Amino acid sequence: MSLNPFKKEDVTVAEETKESTPVLPTTGNAEAYRVLKNFYVSEKASLLNGFNQYVFKVFTSANKSQVRKQVEKLFNVKVKSVKVLNMPRKRRDLGKHPGFRSEFKKAIVVLEKGQTIEQAKP
């Protein structure tokens, strides 16, 4: 052992085992992640949860039937209806630099009576 901390010593470093990063399964829920992005959280969306309605951000290519199918499959619930809205981009300035907040698509999913999605509860 040397007292000089900057002197290189002959130390053998064990090779790290390279683990592959987890990948979404190609069967099962993989299709749901091509339609649904996540829950949309806002004050209005929280109020709608009390009326058995849940709001999701979805991909712009998604349609009502795809959203219905994937919510039923992913959360094991019965969907009564789906409403889809395109939210426009909005201008946001940061100091003197003009910019825009991205546009997105959201879906309001109404469930049958007695059905709930526990992951959406605050």
N, C-alpha and C positions, 0 to 999 in steps of 0.2 A: 504494500500500500504506500503510495507516494503522497507527499503533502501538497503537491502542486495540483490544484483542481483542473487546470487547463491542459495538462499533459495527457495525451491519448494513451490508454492502456489497451492491451490485447484482451478484449472482452468479446466473447461469442454471443451474438444475438440470435435468439431462437426465431425461426421463421414463423410469421403469423399465418394462421390458417385463414385462407380467403373464403368467406362465406358469401353465398350469393344473396342478393337483396331479395326480399319477399316480393312475389309477383301476384297480382290478382288472379284468382282461378279462372280458367277459361270456361268452366261450366258453373252453374249456380248463379251467384250474384254478380258476375262480371258484366252482364248486360245492364243491370240496374245502374252501374256506375258510368255507363255511356249515356244515360238519360238524366239521372238525378245528380246534382252537384252536392247540395247540402240543404239544411233547413235555412229558411230566410227568417232572420230575427229582427223584429221591429216591435214597436208598441202595438200597432194594429194587428200584427200577426199573433202577438201574445193574447190579445183580446179574442181573436178568432178561435184560439184553442179551446176556449170555454164553450163555443158553439159547435164543437166537433169538426172544426176546419183547420187544416194544417197547410202551411205555406212552404214551398220548396223553391230553391233556385234550380233551374234546369238548363240544359244546353239549348242553344238557339235552334237546333235542328229537331228537337223533340216535339211531339204532338200529343194531343189529349189521350189517345188510345195507348201510346207507349208509356206515358206517365201513369195512367191507371193500372196497367199490367204490372209495371215494375214496383209500384207502391204496394199492391196486393201481394206480390211475390216476396218482397224484401221484409215487410212488416207483418205479414200474415193477417191482414185485415180485409174487410169488404168495402170497396169504394162506391159511394152513391153517385157522385159527380165530380168533374174536374173543370176548372176554369183556368185558362192560360192567358197571361198578359205579357206584352212586350213593353218593358220599361225603357224609356228613351234615355239617351245620354244627356248629361246636364253639364253646363259650363261651371267650372270651378277655377278660380284664379288663386295662385300662390304668389302673393306680392305683385310684382309687375309682369309675371309670367302667366299668360292665359293657358288654360288647359281644359280638359273634359273628364268627367267621371264616366266610366264605361257603361254602355247599355247592356241590358241583360234580359232574360226571360224568366218569369216566375209562374208557378202553378199553384192554385189554391185547390186543395183536395178535400172534398166533403166526404166523411165516412158515414157508414150506416149507424143507426142508433145502437149504443152499447159497445161500439168499437173505439179503441184509443191507441195512440202511438206513445209508448212510455218514454222513448228517447227524446221526444219533443217537449216534455214537461220541464219547467224550470226548476 
